[in-house]
Amino acid sequence: MEPLVRWLLGGFVVSLLFIVVARWFWKRYDQPSEAALELQKEQEEKRKERKVWESV
């Protein structure tokens, strides 16, 4: 096999491996914290309450 083809295939395999590892880390650690979830919930409740009062 030509050295260039060997390098290209090796780089392709390594890049696929890095993509899989990066995706695994992304799925595992890309979740909102409890504080962020609570803040989002409060903001949604305030938004709903504001709409109710605007319609009155």
ChimeraX attribute file (.defattr): number of C-alpha atoms within 10 A of each C-alpha:
attribute: neighborCount
match mode: 1-to-1
recipient: residues
	/A:1	5
	/A:2	6
	/A:3	8
	/A:4	9
	/A:5	10
	/A:6	11
	/A:7	11
	/A:8	11
	/A:9	12
	/A:10	12
	/A:11	12
	/A:12	12
	/A:13	12
	/A:14	12
	/A:15	12
	/A:16	12
	/A:17	12
	/A:18	12
	/A:19	12
	/A:20	12
	/A:21	11
	/A:22	12
	/A:23	11
	/A:24	12
	/A:25	11
	/A:26	11
	/A:27	9
	/A:28	9
	/A:29	8
	/A:30	9
	/A:31	10
	/A:32	10
	/A:33	9
	/A:34	9
	/A:35	9
	/A:36	11
	/A:37	12
	/A:38	12
	/A:39	12
	/A:40	13
	/A:41	12
	/A:42	12
	/A:43	12
	/A:44	12
	/A:45	12
	/A:46	12
	/A:47	11
	/A:48	12
	/A:49	11
	/A:50	11
	/A:51	11
	/A:52	10
	/A:53	8
	/A:54	8
	/A:55	6
	/A:56	5
